[in-house]
Amino acid sequence: MTFTCPSNLYESVYTSTKQCRERSDIRIDQNAIVGFLDKLTQESWDKHSVANGMSFPLKFDSLEQEVNILSLIDILNTGHGFRKELHEDSDRGAFETIVFGIMSFHISSSATTADALSRLTGWEVGSHFGITMQKDVPSELAHVTMSKPSIASKLAGQLQGVLNETGRVLKEKKFETLGAFVIDAAKRANGSGEKFAEILINTFPAFQDCAEIDGEKVYIFKKAFLLASSLERRFGATEPIFAFKGLEKSPIFADNVIPTMMVHFGILVLPESLKHTVQEDGVTTVEESYRLRAAAVDGCREIVEKANLKGEDKIGKVEFGEKGMSSCDLDVYLWRVAKEPQYRKIPRFHCKETIFF
């Protein structure tokens, strides 16, 4: 089935997420937003809000090869629900596991062409990404163990599915690599970050991050918006096709970290029916995760609006530059702050049944 983006992509995301938040009885505490901005320091903002785009100390033979690596990392940016198992196996988190796997392909000169991606097996994925596929468990017989699929092997299966599907789509579209498609999409977008994201979403199922909640569509599209931002930050100053305009209007890249931090800061106030999601080992259904992520998109929109008030209405002392605070900057800030020791142990909700975050 052909997927078609809603018209006015950014506005559709903002409208649908706001409506979903309201239907979910998740409240935005305006006083908490004011308190957050009042307490925010210039030092903290400058330290945590700047992202230069993914850059690796590796040699690339061409722009397409580097764009291909960055795009594969983005389209596979998932696995948060397996964080505990991945740390137990390799002491790597979800994102580190994805980067490790794609770097393994590059360093070992393993093919990432459309044909190669379409034929990857689960075991090959497990090997590249360092995912333990089988574990020995006790059996009913004394001193005898049985080998069973590990919990993390499910993640390897999800990654395999995305890579196989992406390879098939690229073959249908007559592109040799994902990087070649992304470069072509950037050219067709003609400088619009919104149009670039739309092309990605309409083409690859792994970018079609939306759901029907309460009979209404909710649009998030985290990976597509993140890739546009990452490529602009990495190449915008040197490659004109990636100097996307309008990214300051982009919604955040909603995962499980941003909503968790917003609940911790008191900005999002959850109803009783969702409070279990932010407790220790808070497991969510796919539907619950969309409700929380939608609330984060809408909440960040309101933070940005208040942060950019001028004159006598200005809140706090932080200067956000000529263009003001953007949702992308705020996303980066909250995500990086969450890595600080005092916040790292805050319970985060997780869902193993999604490939979108």
HELIX and SHEET records of a PDB file:
HELIX    1   1 LEU A    9  ARG A   23  1                                  15    
HELIX    2   2 GLN A   30  LYS A   39  1                                  10    
HELIX    3   3 GLN A   42  HIS A   48  1                                   7    
HELIX    4   4 LEU A   63  ILE A   75  1                                  13    
HELIX    5   5 HIS A   80  PHE A   82  5                                   3    
HELIX    6   6 ARG A   83  SER A   90  1                                   8    
HELIX    7   7 ALA A   94  ILE A  107  1                                  14    
HELIX    8   8 ALA A  114  SER A  118  1                                   5    
HELIX    9   9 GLY A  122  PHE A  129  1                                   8    
HELIX   10  10 SER A  153  GLU A  172  1                                  20    
HELIX   11  11 LEU A  178  ALA A  189  1                                  12    
HELIX   12  12 GLY A  193  THR A  203  1                                  11    
HELIX   13  13 PRO A  205  PHE A  207  5                                   3    
HELIX   14  14 LYS A  222  PHE A  235  1                                  14    
HELIX   15  15 PRO A  240  PHE A  242  5                                   3    
HELIX   16  16 LEU A  247  LYS A  249  5                                   3    
HELIX   17  17 VAL A  257  HIS A  264  1                                   8    
HELIX   18  18 GLU A  272  VAL A  278  5                                   7    
HELIX   19  19 VAL A  286  ALA A  307  1                                  22    
HELIX   20  20 GLY A  311  ASP A  313  5                                   3    
HELIX   21  21 SER A  327  VAL A  337  1                                  11    
HELIX   22  22 PRO A  341  ARG A  344  1                                   4    
SHEET    1   A 2 ARG A  27  ILE A  28  0                                        
SHEET    2   A 2 LEU A 268  VAL A 269 -1                                        
SHEET    1   B 2 GLN A 134  PRO A 138  0                                        
SHEET    2   B 2 THR A 145  PRO A 149 -1                                        
SHEET    1   C 2 CYS A 210  ILE A 213  0                                        
SHEET    2   C 2 GLU A 216  TYR A 219 -1                                        
END                                                                             
